Amino acid sequence: MRYRLDQAKIHYNLARARDETVMVEVHVPGERWEIEFFADGDVEVEIFRSDGVIHRADAIDVLFERFTN
């Protein structure tokens, strides 16, 4: 996977969202892919697509309003 991403010059980060997985976060124009690899060989892929709307800085306040406990 890493070799293919490097060869294609696709930006990615390695992360861990769950104890039992390794995640590859792939960033391409208008999309973010989360690809999780499990120890048993299972793979899950989730794709997030942008609607193209660029928000102003005050959108950060909405983030905290919605997700602060």
Backbone torsions as a table, in degrees:
resi	resn	phi	psi	omega
1	MET	NA	-51.5	-178.3
2	ARG	-59.1	-43.1	179.9
3	TYR	-60.2	-45.0	-179.4
4	ARG	-63.8	-42.3	178.0
5	LEU	-63.8	-43.7	178.5
6	ASP	-62.3	-44.9	-179.6
7	GLN	-62.7	-36.0	-179.7
8	ALA	-83.5	-4.3	-178.1
9	LYS	57.7	43.2	177.3
10	ILE	-100.2	127.8	-178.0
11	HIS	-72.9	138.4	178.3
12	TYR	-151.8	160.9	174.1
13	ASN	-131.2	148.4	171.9
14	LEU	-95.2	139.2	-177.2
15	ALA	-148.6	176.6	175.4
16	ARG	-142.9	115.6	179.6
17	ALA	-104.8	-24.6	178.5
18	ARG	-130.4	147.9	-176.9
19	ASP	-56.9	-34.7	-172.7
20	GLU	-93.1	9.2	-176.9
21	THR	-132.6	162.8	166.0
22	VAL	-118.2	131.9	-177.6
23	MET	-110.3	138.6	169.8
24	VAL	-109.0	116.5	176.1
25	GLU	-95.4	118.3	-177.6
26	VAL	-107.3	132.7	-178.4
27	HIS	-119.1	115.9	175.9
28	VAL	-130.0	161.5	-176.9
29	PRO	-53.1	121.2	176.3
30	GLY	79.0	0.1	-178.4
31	GLU	-143.7	151.6	170.1
32	ARG	-132.0	129.7	-179.9
33	TRP	-111.1	135.1	171.8
34	GLU	-113.2	114.5	-178.6
35	ILE	-114.7	115.0	-177.0
36	GLU	-108.5	131.5	179.8
37	PHE	-109.0	126.1	179.2
38	PHE	-97.9	156.0	-179.5
39	ALA	-60.8	-29.8	-178.3
40	ASP	-82.3	3.0	178.1
41	GLY	97.8	-9.6	178.0
42	ASP	-67.9	148.4	179.0
43	VAL	-133.3	133.8	174.7
44	GLU	-120.0	138.8	-179.7
45	VAL	-126.0	128.1	174.4
46	GLU	-124.2	133.3	-176.4
47	ILE	-117.5	128.6	178.0
48	PHE	-112.4	124.9	-179.0
49	ARG	-112.9	139.2	178.3
50	SER	-80.7	146.5	173.4
51	ASP	-86.6	0.7	177.4
52	GLY	85.0	-2.9	-179.3
53	VAL	-81.7	127.0	175.6
54	ILE	-99.4	123.7	-176.5
55	HIS	-96.2	157.2	176.5
56	ARG	-79.2	169.2	-176.6
57	ALA	-59.4	-28.2	-178.9
58	ASP	-67.4	-10.1	174.1
59	ALA	-64.1	-23.9	177.5
60	ILE	-61.7	-35.4	177.2
61	ASP	-61.0	-38.4	178.5
62	VAL	-62.8	-40.0	176.5
63	LEU	-53.5	-51.7	-177.4
64	PHE	-70.7	-34.3	176.9
65	GLU	-63.7	-40.6	-176.3
66	ARG	-78.5	-30.7	-168.7
67	PHE	-120.2	8.8	174.8
68	THR	-89.7	130.9	180.0
69	ASN	-77.9	NA	NA
